[in-house]
Amino acid sequence: MEGCDTIHINLSKLDEALATEEIVKVAKQKGIKLISFVSGSTVAEENRWFWMIDNKFKAEQSIINSGIHYLIFRPSWFLSLCH
């Protein structure tokens, strides 16, 4: 993160909550000014019963509570074109 003032977090197949928490710790140490993160449109307290949503929710909370400016993308769907 040396020389950066913004980072983007887009993780998959990891413990996103734990990984994001660690990334946020380092970001604070390195003076990062903005974190962007890819979450999902269904990430909300009432949907935390589903483990993937709970993981994203916890990751979002780490970012929101970090004191660093943030931008959370909550896309509803990704579409890939196959040729």
Summary of the structure (lengths in Angstrom):
residues: 83
radius of gyration: 13.5
end to end distance: 36.5
largest distance: 44.2
contacts: 206
relative contact order: 0.23
helix: 39%
strand: 17%
